[in-house]
Amino acid sequence: MLRYLTLIVGIALFTSCEEPEPITKDVIQVEGITAEIPDADLFNYDTLQGMYIGNFGSSDIRIILNYVSKTNAVGYNIHKGLQRNLSGKVTRSGDSITVFMAEPGDHEFDGVFELLFIGEGSEPQGTWTSNSGIISAKEFELKRVDPNKSRNWDEDEDITMENLHFFFEDAYDTLGEYSFKSDGLVVFSYYEGGYWGANYEDNDDERSKKQMKEIQGTWSMDESQKYVTVAWEPNKVLPKLNMRYKVDKGEYEAELFWKDNPIYMRMYP
């Protein structure tokens, strides 16, 4: 019995001297995740502001962008003397910038313009879709025009699209008075019966009693800069709704020549 107990104690002592097996655990390494920071939009949207002109069907259209940011745009357009305010959104994808601008919607011919700029290009592609869907959509190309803002007169200076408004902002013919604006608008003011024609013998008091009326149009200049075309709103006073004048600077005063009735500038710019 004693030998048996001694054997058990010996086994116990031998077992207690053995080193315990280590306890292992799986170690999970977590890699740090860096948040992606989008590139800052450093494009200067102000560079898109300005006036653009293009062939809109049978006549030119002017689109003026007064304000452009990375989200919004505001401006107006003029077509055949009809001016419509524009406002809308701006989106960017890579180097392409799209400006969506809607007309107010209270006119039967109102719609939505979409202008696509590639980079800082000054010749965007344009589309127009009518609100009603009755008028077919239009696609057109635009080019930027920067009218002169000062009257730096030079005897040898040619009449161009950029400075024509200085020459003819105060002009006249036998029918009435004309005011050519820098944004392409033309305002024709007249008295019924003719400004000088049927009312030539009227004195100033009699003419002042008659109400002066207005007809609006849009002017444009061809690439040769020798002709000016005015697209008028519907009227029964002017000879044609689309009138093409030849530009003649002249020795003393400039004129827009139309057979038998040219438009004369009233004074030098």
BELZI-V73713 format. One record per helix or strand of 3 or more residues. SS is the DSSP state (a for helix, b for strand). FROM is the first residue (numbers start at 1). TO is the last residue. If there is no record, write none. Layout:
ss,from,to
SS,FROM,TO
SS,FROM,TO
This chain:
ss,from,to
a,2,17
a,45,48
b,50,56
b,59,68
b,72,79
b,82,93
b,96,103
b,111,118
b,125,130
b,138,145
a,164,168
b,177,180
b,185,190
a,204,209
b,213,221
b,227,232
b,242,248
b,255,257
b,263,265
